[in-house]
Amino acid sequence: MGGFFGTISVKDCVNDLFYGTDYNSHLGTKRAGLVTFDQTKGFSRSIHSLERDYFRSRFEKELDDFTGSSGIGVISDTDPQPILINSHLGRYAVVTVAKVNNLREIAQELMEKRMHLSEMSANTINQTELIALLINMGDTFVDGINLVYQKVKGSCSMLILTDDGIIAARDALGRTPIVIGKKEDGYAVTTETTSLPNLDYTPVRDLGPGEIIRLRADGVEVLQQPFKREQICSFLWVYYGFPASDYEGINTEDFREKVGKVMGEEDTTEADCVCGIPDSGVGTALGYAVGHKIPYKRAVLKYTPTWPRSFTPGNQSRRNLVAKMKLIPNRELMQNQRVVFCDDSIVRGTQLRDNVKMFFEYGAKEVHARISCPPLVYGCPFIGFTASKSDLELITRRIIQDFEGDANKNLEKYAQTDSPEYQRMVEEIGRRLGLTSVKFNKIENLIDAIGLPKCKVCTHCFDGSSYFFQDQKGEE
């Protein structure tokens, strides 16, 4: 996914920028970048790879090179950024959290207009530069950002650092979040509310879908009012969000505990204890323990001293090993126990299958999985929360192909809670993963726990019900 942080102040902002950006590190694993603006020095920028190191260790030694009272930073799961641009709008820097499905079509259209792309990484188009070129086609920043909304099929939120403040623009359907924070000497704008409290910022409000604002040290100017329709990604609460973060004022950990409690209350399975697969399964397991009236135990732990977050080595076998290395079973708590494990989701199933095998080897008598969200039946065209290149990488779609002879057949039936097709698919998932049983959260309970109307929440990966902004027929 990715995350960003921007800050503007009456004094030097570098420390806030550095630590605020670092608090988004759980959202991306590929690139990170910082850029500041100083009235005398101008723009200072640095970009580093995160694939074999951490944000802090990559940037800490460079902090003295940055000066200024405004800056933006990004943790990117896609391309190297920030991008620095010279244009008729002035000199500016831009960072994005985006997924552009029609990247090459837009690039071809721009090239036909004699606009060219220069930022390349591994021979791929840098989508942040592409978005900057679209912005440049507008008479103003607002015009250009609206052109991004009109052209991009997918999602795009952005921060733009100018010599006159920071412009923040939330995705046209609000799929990815932006929140404003305030303190005595300035403002911050970020993906995660977790970035704010330790830097003494108080959350002010979330931007609405398609809303555009300009932050200066002394206030917030609304450049474009929000659109009416919203579809914020439900996976923010299920998986992405740090437990202390709020989206639309709804806390991530509170959501997970609510989901777990309902699953525990509805479950008739006899078990001795429940454990959360760290990190995002822990809240669900705590709620399940309350709802099912069984003890919560740390039967599996995450080794945090050297694996604080997911690395993505280039070699697949090494990626598999890293996934295994992070989780350590506690044999004493598993021995002869009927254990329920709560996890956020099942994508391919490879890691969970290996974990289940290990749990039995460590003495578990039964291994039950309870999953915080419904089965992932559709690939995500909006956020890209997995590295999957094909829907067939989803365990559900492989099973559907085996059942139907066509991975795309009867998807709506398999996505319908408790339909015969759904039940058959879930039973097969449990069988293939070696589980004693597996149950998924119902989409109805997921929406209830979030607390927003379903029309304001994107559940595309579960039921295929979403749409692109361009398909709204102008109903902003």
PEJO-V834792 format. One record per backbone hydrogen bond with DSSP energy under -1.0 kcal/mol. NH is the residue of the N-H (numbers start at 1). CO is the residue of the C=O. E is the energy in kcal/mol with one decimal. If there is no record, write none. Layout:
((NH/CO/E) (NH/CO/E))
This chain:
((2/27/-2.0) (3/75/-2.2) (5/73/-2.2) (6/189/-2.7) (7/71/-2.5) (8/187/-2.3) (9/69/-2.7) (10/185/-1.9) (13/68/-2.5) (17/13/-2.6) (18/14/-2.5) (19/15/-2.5) (20/16/-2.6) (21/17/-2.1) (22/18/-1.8) (23/19/-1.4) (24/21/-2.0) (25/22/-2.1) (27/24/-2.1) (28/25/-1.0) (30/76/-1.5) (31/76/-2.2) (32/48/-2.3) (33/74/-2.0) (34/46/-2.3) (35/72/-2.0) (36/44/-2.1) (37/70/-2.7) (38/42/-2.3) (42/38/-2.9) (44/36/-2.0) (46/34/-2.2) (48/32/-2.6) (50/30/-2.9) (58/54/-1.6) (59/55/-1.9) (60/56/-2.7) (62/59/-1.7) (63/60/-1.1) (65/62/-2.3) (66/63/-1.6) (71/7/-2.2) (72/35/-2.2) (73/5/-2.9) (74/33/-2.3) (75/3/-3.1) (76/31/-3.4) (83/94/-2.0) (85/92/-3.1) (90/87/-2.0) (92/85/-2.2) (93/161/-2.1) (94/83/-1.9) (95/159/-2.3) (97/157/-2.4) (99/155/-2.2) (101/153/-2.7) (106/102/-2.2) (107/103/-2.4) (108/104/-2.5) (109/105/-2.0) (110/106/-2.5) (111/107/-2.5) (112/108/-2.0) (114/111/-1.8) (115/110/-2.4) (121/124/-1.5) (124/121/-1.3) (126/119/-1.2) (130/126/-1.9) (131/127/-2.2) (132/128/-2.0) (133/129/-2.3) (134/130/-1.8) (135/131/-2.2) (136/132/-2.2) (138/135/-1.9) (144/140/-2.4) (145/141/-2.8) (146/142/-2.2) (147/143/-1.6) (148/144/-1.6) (149/145/-2.2) (150/146/-2.1) (151/147/-2.2) (152/148/-2.7) (155/99/-1.9) (157/97/-2.1) (158/169/-2.6) (159/95/-2.1) (160/167/-3.0) (161/93/-2.9) (162/165/-2.6) (166/215/-2.1) (167/160/-2.9) (168/213/-2.1) (169/158/-2.5) (170/211/-2.0) (174/171/-1.8) (179/190/-2.8) (180/205/-2.8) (181/188/-3.0) (182/202/-2.0) (183/186/-2.5) (186/183/-1.5) (187/8/-2.2) (188/181/-2.6) (189/6/-2.4) (190/179/-2.3) (191/4/-1.9) (195/192/-1.6) (196/193/-1.9) (199/196/-1.3) (200/197/-1.9) (201/196/-2.2) (202/182/-2.7) (204/180/-3.5) (207/178/-2.5) (210/171/-1.8) (211/208/-2.0) (212/224/-1.8) (213/168/-2.5) (214/221/-2.8) (215/166/-3.5) (216/219/-2.7) (219/216/-1.5) (221/214/-2.8) (223/212/-2.3) (224/212/-2.1) (227/209/-3.5) (228/476/-7.3) (231/173/-3.7) (232/456/-2.2) (233/175/-1.8) (234/458/-1.8) (236/233/-1.3) (238/234/-1.5) (239/235/-2.8) (240/235/-1.9) (241/236/-2.9) (245/242/-2.5) (247/250/-2.1) (250/247/-2.1) (252/245/-2.6) (253/243/-1.6) (255/251/-2.0) (256/252/-2.2) (257/253/-2.5) (258/254/-2.2) (259/255/-2.6) (260/256/-2.5) (261/257/-2.5) (262/258/-2.2) (263/259/-2.2) (264/260/-2.6) (265/261/-2.4) (266/262/-2.0) (267/263/-1.1) (272/338/-2.7) (273/338/-1.4) (274/295/-2.2) (275/340/-2.9) (277/342/-3.1) (281/277/-2.0) (282/279/-1.5) (285/281/-2.0) (286/282/-2.4) (287/283/-2.1) (288/284/-2.5) (289/285/-2.4) (290/286/-1.3) (291/287/-2.5) (292/288/-3.2) (294/289/-1.3) (297/274/-2.7) (299/297/-1.8) (301/328/-2.5) (303/326/-3.1) (304/302/-1.1) (319/315/-2.1) (320/316/-2.4) (321/317/-1.8) (322/318/-2.6) (323/319/-2.3) (324/320/-1.6) (325/321/-2.8) (326/322/-1.6) (328/301/-3.3) (330/299/-3.2) (333/330/-1.0) (335/331/-2.1) (336/363/-2.8) (337/334/-2.4) (339/366/-2.5) (340/273/-2.3) (341/368/-3.6) (342/275/-2.6) (343/370/-1.8) (353/349/-2.5) (354/350/-1.9) (355/351/-2.3) (356/352/-2.9) (357/353/-2.0) (358/354/-2.0) (359/355/-2.6) (360/356/-2.1) (361/357/-2.0) (362/358/-1.6) (363/360/-1.8) (364/359/-2.1) (365/337/-2.3) (366/337/-1.5) (368/339/-2.8) (369/437/-2.5) (370/341/-2.5) (371/439/-2.5) (372/343/-2.4) (377/375/-1.1) (377/461/-1.6) (378/461/-2.1) (393/390/-1.9) (394/391/-1.8) (395/347/-2.7) (398/394/-1.8) (399/395/-2.0) (400/396/-2.6) (401/397/-2.2) (402/398/-2.0) (403/399/-2.6) (404/400/-3.3) (405/401/-2.3) (409/406/-1.6) (414/410/-1.8) (415/411/-1.9) (419/416/-2.0) (423/419/-2.8) (424/420/-2.1) (425/421/-2.3) (426/422/-2.6) (427/423/-2.2) (428/424/-1.8) (429/425/-2.2) (430/426/-2.2) (431/427/-2.1) (432/428/-2.7) (433/429/-1.8) (435/430/-2.3) (436/367/-2.8) (439/369/-2.1) (441/371/-1.9) (446/442/-2.2) (447/443/-2.2) (448/444/-1.9) (449/445/-2.3) (450/446/-1.9) (451/447/-2.6) (456/453/-2.2) (457/454/-1.7) (458/232/-3.1) (462/459/-1.6) (463/459/-2.3) (464/460/-2.7) (471/468/-1.6) (472/469/-1.7) (476/474/-1.7))
